[in-house]
Amino acid sequence: MKETEEKLVAIICDYVDIQPEDVDANMSLKFDIGLDSFGMVSLICTIENEFDISIPDNKLMDFETLNDVTSFIYQEKYVLA
């Protein structure tokens, strides 16, 4: 799961002006990282491509923190696969 989180942090750092060492798994994607709704949709598209998964639109509202996204990816890639 650590590898998934590290890859996700790298993707997020490409979207916003933040350094990987400043990112915490419990940070709010909206309030701490600063992603608006367009940024979230764009980020989700990149995550889907990078991790070769599909994220249903209704799951977007469940992603409040980096940890929420990491857990979802891990479930899709390694537990439910």
Protein Blocks (a to p, Z undefined) as FASTA:
>chain_A
ZZmmmmmmmmmmmmpccdfklpcfkbcfklmnopafklmmmmmmmmmmmnopaddfklmm
mmmbfklmmmmmmmmmmmmZZ
